[in-house]
Amino acid sequence: MDVRRRRRWPRRLGGVVVLSLAMLVAIFAVALTVVPDVGDADQRAADLARSHHARGTSSAVPPRFAAALLATENSRFYSDVGIDPVSVARVFASAVSGSGDVGGATLEQQLAKQLYGGGSSAGARRKAEQAVLAVKLYSHFDKPQILRMYASVVYFGHGYWGLDAASEGYFGRAPSQLTWGQAALLAGLLQAPSAYDPIRHPARACARQQHVLARLVATGQLSSRAAATAACAGSSTEDSSGEALRNHV
């Protein structure tokens, strides 16, 4: 009896997987018919930046910040199609096993959420809509454009919206002048801007920065020695002017 039950489990699991995939395909197909066009994404990004009294990033995102951002947020950015099949499979496996959402949103998905909101839909349908929008963004814009829009609208904490404001506010310099340490610190803020605020929580910010630097090493963007040199000490005192950061990063 036990042997028969064990033999049934693969079949049942296979049936659940097939049914779940069919449901996801159906939800995705419905989402295709209801999500808006993304031709206005660039204008939406500019309007969103303006609403936060921020200067939208009009030029290409500097290489150091781009590398730090992608290493920690979306390492397959240049090869994915708006959604990352590897992350989708991981999220699906997590959903089937009941272990919870493990993330995996690409920059396009994050940008879609910023520009078009969550809508009135809930759960799987909302995620499907964002995935469709992400694919549309990928189809309509090239990767540097998507990076530029993303950098224009994301929040870096301490009241700084967009890369230009964050770079100037924290370090008193343009994004193109960021050091590796500064670029890594800014990229690390995006996961939780308040929790990693480098003015209020310098030790946490430095720990997060070190994670980003480690990802840069893991993805071949930076040597271990350069990463160690770029890391901050985590002992900066609180200073609302940001002077401590300029001295320690």
N, C-alpha and C positions, 0 to 999 in steps of 0.2 A: 504493500500500500504506500509506504513511504517513498519507494522508488518511483511509483507512478506519479506521485505528487511532485517529486523533484523534476520529472520529465515535463510536467505540465507548466512549470514556472517559466521556462524560456519562451514557450508559445504564448503564455499570457502576457509576458513582458513585451514580446514582439507585437502583440495586438495593441497594447497600450501605446507603444511607440508609434505605430502606424496611424492609430486613431488621433493621437496628439499632433502628429505632423499634418494630417489632413485638416484638423481644426485650425492649425496655424496658417496653412495655405489659404483656407477659406477666409480667415480673418484678414490676411494680407490682401486678398483679392477685393474684399469689401472696402478696405482702407484705400485702395487705389482709386476708387470711384468717389471718395468723399474728401480726400485731402486736397488742399489748395495747390495752385501752381507756385513754383519757387522763383519765378523770374524777377520778383520784387525783393528778393532776399538782401541784395546789396543795399537797397534803399531802406529796408527795414532795419538793417544793422546800423546804418547812419542815423536813422531816426531814434533808435534805442540808445545809441551813444549820446545823442543830443539830449534826450530826456534825462540822462544822468549827468548832464553838464560836462560831458567828457568829449574830448577831441578824438573822433574816430581815426583809427590807423589807416592812413591813405597809402602808405608805402609797404613794400614787402616786409614780412616779419623777419627780423635779424636772425642769422643762422644759429647763434648760440641759444637764444631763447627757444627757437623752433625745435632744435635738437633736444633741449631739456624737456620741453612740453611733450613732444612725441615719445620720448623715452619712457616717460612716466604715465602718460594718458592714453596713447594710441600708437604703439610701436610698429604696427603694420599699416599705418596711415597711407603710405604711398602705394601699397599693393591692394588695399581693400576697395570695395565699390560703394562706400557709404555705410555699409554694414560689414562686420568682420565675421566670416563664417566660423572661424575657430571660437570666437567669443559667443556667438549664437549657439553653437553646439554645446558649449560649457553651460550657458544659462539654461538651455533646454534640458540637459542632463540633470542639472540642479533642481529644476522644476519637477521632473519626473520622480527624482529620489526624495523630494520634499525637503531638501536641505536649504532652500531659500534662494533668493536672487543673489548672484555673485557678480553682478555688474556686467561690464563689457561694452559699454556704449562708446561708439566711435566719436571723433570730433564732429562729424556731420550730424550724428544723432543728438549730441549735446547742443550743437548750433541750432538744429531744428527746434529743440525744446525752448531755447532762448528766444528765437524769432517768431515761432508760431504757437508757443504755449502748449499746455497739456490738453486743451479743449475740454469738452464736456464728457468725453468718453472715459471709461475707467479700465484699469487693469490691462489685460492682454490687448484689448483693442487700441487703447491709447499708445501702448508700446509699438503696436503694428503700424499705427498712423505715423509715429515718429520715425520708424524704420523706413517707411515709404518716402517720407519727406527727405530723409537722409540720402536715399538712393537718387531721388530727384535732384538734390543739391549736387551730388557727385556727377550726375549727367549734365547739369547745366553750367557748373563752374569748375575751373581747374583747381588743383590742390593748393597752390599759393593763394588763390583768391579765398578759398575756404579758410585757410589759416589766418589771413588778414581779417576777415569778417569775425572769426572766432575771437581773435586777440582784441578786437574793438569793443566787444560787448561783455566779456566775462568780468567777474568781480574778483578783485585781489585783496579785499579787506580794507579796513581803515578808511572807508569812504572812497576808495580808488576803483573806478570802473575803467576798464581798458588798459592795455599794455603801456601806452604813452603816459597816462596819469600815474600808474603804479611805479613805473621806472623813475619818473621825475619826483614823485612824492616820497618814495622810500630812499632813493639814492641820489637824487639831484642830477640826473643825467638822462640823455636820450637812450631809447632801447638799443640802438646800434653801438652804444658805448658800454653796455653791460659786460662785466667780467663773467667767467664761467660760474663762479660762486653766486653772484647776484642773479644771473639767469636761472640757475637751479633753485634758488630760494623763491623767486617769483613763481616759477612753474609749480613748485610744491604747495604754494598757497591755495591753488585752485580747488583742491580736494575739500578743504575746510578752512576758508579764509579767517574766520573768527578764532578757531582753535589754534591755528598756526600763525596768528598775527605776530610778526617779528618785533613789534614795538612792545606789546603787552606780554607776549610769551616767547622771549628770545630762545630759550632752551628748546622748546618744542619746535620752533621754526628751524633751528639748526639741525635737530634730529631729522626733520622732514627733508631739509636740504640734502643731508647726507644720503637719504634714501634715493633722491633724484640723482645725485652724483653717482651712486652705485649703479643705477639703471643706465646712466650714460656710459659707464665702464662696461656693463654687461652687453650693451648694444654696439660697442666698438667705437663710440664717439669720443671717448676720453680715456687716457691712460690712468692707471691706479695712482701713479705719482701725482699727476695733474689734479686728480680728484681730491687727493689728500691735501694738496696745497690750497685748493679752492674752498675747502670746508671751513666754516666759521667755528669759533671756539665755544659758542653757546653761553658765554658769560657776559654778554652785553647788558648794560643797565638800561632800564626803561627811559626813553627819551622821545617825546612826542615830535621832535623836529627830525628824527631819523638820523641824527649825527652819529649815534652809536653804531648804526648799521654801516654807515659809510666807512667807519674806522675799523670794523671787524669783519667785513665780508669783501 
